[in-house]
Every structure is written in structure tokens, then in C-alpha cells.
Amino acid sequence: MNRAPAGPPAPDDAPAVPSGEPVLGPDPRTAYREALLELADADPRVICLDSDTGGLENTFGKRFPDRYVNVGIAEANLMTVAAGLARRGFVPYVHTMATFATMRAGEFLKLDVVGNALPVRVVATHGGLAAAHFGTSHFALEDLAVTRALADLAVVVPGDARQIGAATRQLHELPGPGYLRLGRSATPLPPGPAPEFRLGRVRVLRAGADVTVVAAGPLPLLFALEAAAELAADGVGAQVVDLHTLHPLDRAGLLDACRGRAGVVTVEEHRPQGGLGDAVAEVVSAELALPIARLAVRGRPGVRVAGQRAALEELGVDTGAVVTAARRLASRRPAVRRATAAAGRPTEHDRTTGAPSAGPTTR
């Protein structure tokens, strides 16, 4: 299986990204492997369990040969071995692709690992459409629905490769199981300094008073930030929230980030059912009277071979979709309607009430 060349890992205190052209972050798998080696140096209980993913044998396996086990392409067995080792006092790190961890081995994750509250960390790469070029067998668009439904399983989806080291270390401190969803290849870094990561706490990346955009994962977060910049040019303030921890969910932080806005847009690399959109709706709909526009992977993926970003865009998850959804929600505010009308753009209010927009449009 061909794999992308590994780039150098970015330290947690990587410098701010300059404005202009997007700057690629580190390969997420490389950043994670560096963090795992540091944990293994500090904690002799750490065991690396592999399933022929490629790469770990040359990093962890070389430094700690007595703590590296490759069970082969046998994901169900992988979970069972991890559960047994955890029961004996070790802290196993399990490595496979996200769809295999949750679909092929889902029963064993549920019964052996989560059912016994064992300290197994499932590190699932190729999340979402990161393996789009491999075909539908490698798509992981249901994994968050599965993992969120498993009680007491921590579920983390870093939105920035510079978060991976901190996320790995903080998951290591938990007494129970954890699921870390990673991509495959490097993606553009969000602008600004390296982010602080706090497990179970939302992170506001950009302030905005009109609408809140909640995202999870590198490309959804990138789309949210790109959309916020475009909206700002039109006088619409979009608050961008990185909801990197889906369980335990930061209810108070999420509500604070959404309160007082005209609505919420969620952006995810997952099916609409069971993922980020559902997690946000469960909290916001119960506490705040706000409409929620949910951008997720719909339709039939894999009709043609495409890269990760192209595949997402074809399925309706991209910057333009975020902009459209945010404008529709923000147009509920009279001040936003006035600013949009002054720019010559029809608002959703104009379309639904039949009121003429002020000035010509460019659409």
C-alpha cells in the first residue's frame, strides 16, 4: 500500500503561521508517533499494538522491540489482545484505520475494551475521507457515531496537527479507554500560533457576534476559518469553535460559544447521523432556541477517485457551503440584513418574505 512520505513533526510550540499561502502542518501520523515514543520513554507500561499499518515497526519497534507487537491484518484480535494486556496492567496503544477499528472490530471494542473500562487507546488513522483514494472500503464516515455511543470512551478529533502531541499525552492520563481519530496526510495549518489543547474543552479560534461555526477535524476547521474570513468581508461576524473532544463534551463551553448568536453551523467529515452535528444539537437544542445548519457528508461517496479535499467538496462540505449556511442564519438579525442589503446581496429574509433587496445583486 502506497503511503505519503512522512514529514518532520511539529513541536507543540511551533511558531505562528504567516499570512498568505497556506502552510502544511506535519503528517499527523508522524506527529503522533513522536508523541508515542516520548510516552514510552516515560512509562514502561506503554505497549504498541500494530495491524500492519506501516511505519510503527521502524519507529517504536526499533526503539522498544520488546514492547511492539504486530498482530497483522486482524483487527478484532487486535482489540482482544489489547484488552488482555490492559487487564494485566499495561497501557496498550492500538493502531489501525478508523473504519476497521469501529466497523470490523466494533464488537470487540465495545465488549472487551469499553465494556471493561480498560485503559486502551485506539489510534485510528485515515479518518473520514482521508483514504478517499483507496476506495469505499477505507472510508470512515460512521466511526464517530459508533464511538460516541460507547459509554465512557473518550473521543478526540484534533483539528490541528500541532494538537496531536498534547492530545496523546492527555489521553494517556485517563483511567479508561480513548479513541483518537487522525487523518493520513498533512493538511494546511490554521493561521495563528500553535493552539493550546485541553481535553474536554472547546477552543474558540475566532470571535464573531452573528453566528457560530462549530467544526471538528483539520479540513472542516479549515473550511470554517476560510468561511469566517469571507463572511467578515461582508460584515458578518462568525465565531469559529474547534470542538475537538466529542466525549466528554464541554457543554458549558459550547453553550457560551453559541449563546446570543443567530444560529449555529456545524461542519464535519462524517455522516450527518451520530457525529459532531448530533453532539452539538443535543446540547444547543436543549438549552438555546437556535436554528442549526449541519454540514456533513451526504449522498454516495466514491463515485470517482479523488483526494480528500476534492471528495469532501463534491459531497457538499466546503468553504462555500459554510458561507452560504452562515449567511442564511445570520440574515435573521436586522443589523446583518441591513449590511448585506447595502452590499447589494439578497438575504434569506428577502427570499422567504418576498421583500425586494436593496440594490442590484451580483449573483
N, C-alpha and C positions, 0 to 999 in steps of 0.2 A: 504494500500500500504506500503510495507516494505521500510524503508529508512535507509541510512547509519547513524551510530551514529555520533553525532556532536563532533568535536574536538575543542580544545581551539583556539580562534582566535589569529593570529599572529599580533603583533603591526607593524606599518609601519617602525619602526626602528629595526626590527628583525635582529639578528646577521648574519654574513656571514655563508653560509652553508659549512661545512668542506668537503674536498675532500674525495673520496671513495664511499661508498654506497649512493644511492640517499636518500635524506631526504624528507619525505612527508610534504607538506605545510598544512595549515589549511583547513578544509572543507570550500569551498567557500561560502556556504550559511550562515554558522556561522559567517565568517568574515564580510559578508555583513550585517547581522542582527545587529552586534555590531556597525557598522558604522551608520546604520539607527537610532538606539537608540540615538547615540550621536547627530545626526542631529535633531531628535525630541526634545531632551532636549534643544537645542539651538534655534529652530524655531517652534513656536506653530502652524504654517501653515501646518506642515507635517501631512499627513493622510496616514495610511496604509490600502490599499485595498487588500484583500486576496481572493483566489478562492479555498479554501480547500487544500492548498499546504502542510500544516502540519508544525508546528514549530513556526510560527509567533504568534499564539494565546498564546503561552507560554512565549514569549519574549516581543514583542511590545504590544500585547493585555493585558498582565498583568500590564505593567507599564503605558500604556496610553489607558485604556479601552474605553474612550470616543472618541479616535481618531483611533480606529481599527474597520474595517467593513469587515466581511466575506460574500461575495455575493454568495458563493457556486460555484459549477462547472457550471459557466455561464459566459464564457469569453467575449462574445460580450457585455453583460450587464455590465461587469466589466469595459470595456473601456468607455462606455457611462456614467456610474456613475462617473468615474474619470474625464471625460470632464466637467460634470456639476459642480463638486466640484472645479475644476480648474477655471472655469468661475466665481465662487463665491469668489475667492481669496485664495483658499487653494493650497497646493503643494502635489498632490496625488502621492503615490508610489504604482504601480500596480504590483501584483505578480502572475505569472503563469509560466507554462513551455513554452519554446521558440516556439515549434510548434503550441501550442494553441494560443499564443499571435499573431502570424503572419499569420497562416492559418485559424483557426476557427474564430478569431476576427479581421482578417486583414482589412476588410471593415470598421469596426468601428474605428480601429486605424488610418486608412487613413482619413476618413471623419470627425470624431468627435474630434480627438486629433490633428493629424498633420495638417489637413485641417484648423483648427482654431488656429494653432501655440500656443497651450496651454502648460503650464509647467507641463506636466505629465511625470513621469519617469517610463518606463516599465522595470521591472527587470525580465528577462527571464532566468530561470534556465534550467538545462538539455539540454544545447546547444549541437549541433552536435549529436554525438552518446553517450553522457553521460548517456542516458537512454536506451542503447542498450539492456539491459537485460529485459526491459519492452516490447520489440517488436516494429514493424514498426510504430504503431500509435503514438509512443513517439519520433521518430527520428526527429531531427530538422536540415535538410540539405539544406533548402531553405530560411531560415529566413533572412540571410544577403542580399540575392538578393532582398527580399521584402523591407527590411528596408532601404537599400541603395537607392532604387528607390523613396523613400518618401522624398520630398524636405524638407530641414531644420530639419530633425530628426538626432540628434547626435547618432552615432552608435559606441559603445565601447565594445571591446572583450579583457579583461585583460588576459595577458599571464602568470601572476604570482599572486597567491592569496594574496601576500603582496601588490599588487597594488589596491585591491578592495576598501579599505577604502578611499584612495586618489581619486580614480575614482568616487566613490559615492559622495564625497564632492564637487568635481569639476563639476560634472553633475548638482548638486543642484544649482550651481551659474548661470547656463544658463537660459536665459529668455524663451526658448522654450522647446519642448519635447526632451526626450532622451531614448535610448534603451541600456540597459546594459545586455550583454549576459554572463551568468555564467554557470559553469558546475554543477555537482552534488556532487561528492566525491573528496577527497583530491588527488592531483597529486604531483609527485616529484617537488621540487623547483629547479629552475635554480641555478647553482653554483654562488657564489659571494655574495656580500652584498645585502641588501634589495634594490630594484630598486626605482629610482625616477620616479614618474608618472606625466606627463604633458599632459593634454588633448589636442589632436590635434597635438602632436609632436612625430615623430618616435624616437625610442630608439635603439642605436647600442649597442648590448651586447658583440660582439666580432669583432675585426678588422681583415680584410683579404683583400688582394690586387687582388686576382684572380677572385673570383666570389662572388656575393651577394645572400644570402638566406634570404628571407622575410617570416615571419611567423606571424600568429595571433592565439591566444588561447594557453592554457597550454601544451597540448600534441604536437601540431605542433611545438611550440617553443622548447620543449624538444628534439624532433627529429632533429631540425635544429642544436641545440648545440651539441648533440651527434655526428651528422654527421661532424660538423666542427672540432671536436677533432680528429675524424678518418682521415679526409682529411689532417689535419695538419701533421699527422704522415707520410703522403706520400708527403709532400712538397707542398700541395695545400692550399692556404690561402682563407678561406671562411669567408666573413663578414656576421654576423648574425644580422638581424634587426627585432625588435619587432614592428610591425605595429598595435598597439592596438586600434587606433582610425581610423575607416574606413570612418567616416564622422564627422567633417570636415577633409579631408585628407591633410596631410603635404606634399604637392607636392615638395617644395624646399628641405626638409629633405630627402625625398625618392630619389630624383634625385641625391643629393650629395652622398648618400649611394651606389648608383648603378653606378655612373659615373666612367669610366676608367676600369671597370671590363669586363671580357669576356662574361658575361651573368648573368641572374637573375633566381633564383629558388624560386617559391612561394609554401608555404606549408599551407594547411588549412583543417579544419574539416567541410567541406561544399561541395556541388556540384560544378563542375567547372564553372557553369553559375552564374554570378552575384555577386560572393563573393570576397575574397581577390585577387585571380588571375586576375579577371577582373579589379578590382580597380588599381592594380599595372600596368597592361598592358595599361590601358587608359592613364596613366601618362608617363610611360617609353617609350612606343612605339611612343608616340607623340613627345618626346624630344630627345631620345637617340637611336642610331642604335644598339640595343642589342637584342639577342635572349632571350626568356623567356620560361623556362620549368615550367609547372604548375602541381603541385601535389595536387589532390583533390579526393574526394570520387566518384568513378566511379563504374558502374555495379549495381548489385542488392543487397542491404544490407538486413540483417535479415534472410538469408537462414538458419542460425542456431543461437542458443542463445550463446552470447559471451559477455565478458566485453568490456569496451570502447576501451582500447588499442588494444586488440585482434581483435575487429571488424574493427578498422581502419587499422591495419596491413593486414588483409585479403583483404581489399579493396584497397591496394596499397599505403597507406600513412604511411610510417615508416622511420626509420633512414636509412636503406639500400637504399630505393628509393631516398632519398635526396642525399646520397653519389653518387649513380650512375648518377643522373641528373647533379650534380655539376661537377663531373669528366668529363662528356661529354662536358659541356660548357667550363670548364677550359682548356681542351685539345686544344682549339683553340689558346691558347697562346704558342708560340715556347718554352719559358723557362719552361713551365709546361710539354710540351711534352718531353723535354729532361730529366727532373727529373723523370717523370713517366717511360720513357724507361729505365733509369738507374736502376729503381726498378724492372724491368722485367715485367711490366704490359702493355698490349697493350692499346693504346689510341684510342679515337674515330677517330682521324686523320688517324691512321693506318688502321682502319676498313673501312673507307669511301674511302681512296685513294688506298688501296691495298698495301701500303708500309709495309715491314716487321718490326715488333717491334724488339727492341734491347734486346736480351737475352730471355731465356725461361719464360713462364708465369706460374702462379700458379693456373689458373682457369681451 
